[in-house]
Each structure stands twice: as structure tokens, then as C-alpha cells.
Amino acid sequence: MKKDIIIAIDIGGTTFESAVLDRDYTNIIDISNKWHVRDYNTSESLLEGICKQIKDLLSSNSLEESRIRGLSVACPGPLDSKNGVILDTPNLTLFRNYKLKDKLRENFDCKIVVENDANLFALGEWSLSYQEEDVFLGVTVGTGLGFGIIFNGKIFIGANGMAAEYGISSCEWGTWEDKISLHYVRSQIEKIYGEKISPRKIEEYAVNGDSKAQNIYNEFGKNLGIALSHTINMVDPGCIVLGGGLSNAFNVYSESLKDTLNNHSPIYKINPCKIRESKFKSKSQMVGAALNLKRR
């Protein structure tokens, strides 16, 4: 039997999902629902959940495991992508210092690769819609803050495979992720409204003119703008695309984001790059993961 399908897995700090793609690496045959990381208490149980999700997806599409050409994982960094080890990641504590590639190989007899999720998001977005850009930046804003850089059609991984791990870098308020993440937005919501309300609901409030909701997202946009000003000054991208859960509110905070870039990035002020919300969302991660299998 031909090995003609690819399994892509996107493991985030909050949820994980899987997809099956055909042999052209960009066509998604089916994608699972998102399962919640919080439903698992140990690394072993989370691994079991991921494996079950994959096998359920295969079963629902009447696909045999023997047809899997390879399995490609997108997950938070920092990580040792060569050996498939998730290192001391702040956003997926159950898999901290975890040999994910070896553990998956115990369950699947195929080629397995592991790569930073922001890198794969950037690769997927670039491949699907931005191949005219020589310097492209993908940014994921959700549980954490991730950066992926595409130079001349290739992921820029640096000397040790850990380039663009910028979200966990130190800044004036601690690390960038302290004020550019779902945790920050949720903490601001509870502080200002006195109760826990979904960030998506607050996004609706902001669109409908609620000044408190608008202030929360304006502050988020300002914080993100400061971080992006550094990366724009460093790599001068032609385009930046935002993905992750908080990218859904882009239209709410885009003005404060761009105002901040004008104030903090001379390069942006002279030559403003395109800044857009992802059209493809998690599809980009899946396509990027499949293409990474081909690359490796």
C-alpha cells in the first residue's frame, strides 16, 4: 500500500488538533476538533490523548495507519527540533523537557518531525498566500507569543534551530508574553469587569462601543506594537501576518498597534510593511507542518 497521507498535529498551550493531508502537502483532507490540554494531568495522558485524536481522525476517514508517510508536529518552543525534544517551555508545562519524537515513535511507525509552531505557521501562511515576499514574518498571539521568519522561502532557524524565540525575552515589564498573551487579556478583563468573561465576548463589547473593552484591546495592541517594533527594526519584513486566538480581535486593536509602530519603529514609519490577520488560521499551521516534513 502506498504511503500517501501526512498527519499534522498542532499542540498549543491551550488546545491541540490534528489534520490529515494528501501527498501534495497543502490539501487538507480532514481536520479534527480542538481538544483541551487542561483535560489531561500528566504527560503520559496528554500523549495518549494526542494519539487517540489521530487514530480517531484516521478511522472517521476510513484511512489505514499503514498509509501514513510521516507525522509532523507543531508545538511551542524553545525546543530541540533536530531530536524532537520540547525544552523548558513556559506554555506547555506537561511536555516540558519531553522527548516527544521518541514517545510518538512508540505509537507510530513512520517518519516523525517536530518544529516550533510559529515557524510552521509562518511557513504555511507564506506558502498559501505570500510567496512574493522575500522577508516574511508570522506572529502567533495566544497562550504565548511566537515568531516565525521566512527568508527567501525558507524558515530561518538560526545556528541551533532556535531563532526567533523572542516572546520569552526580557523586556521592561518582565517578558513580552507577560503582557502579550491570553493570560494578560483575561487578567485585565477580570480586573476591570470584576468577573471572568471570554476574550471573544469582550471583543464583541469593543466592536459595539464598550469603552472598557476597547481600552483592554487598545492596551494589548500597544504592547504588541512595542514588541513588533523591535522585530521590524531588526529584520525589515515586507509583510507580517498575525495568527493565534487573539488574532481574531485584530480589527479591534489594529489602530493602536499601528500607532505604536509609528512611534517606536523608524523603519515602519518610513516604509510601513503590510500587517494582516491570518485568513487561514490553524490551516496554516497544518500546511506548514506538512511542508516541514517534506523539507526534513
Summary of the structure (lengths in Angstrom):
residues: 296
radius of gyration: 18.9
end to end distance: 22.9
largest distance: 60.0
contacts: 1049
relative contact order: 0.15
helix: 45%
strand: 23%
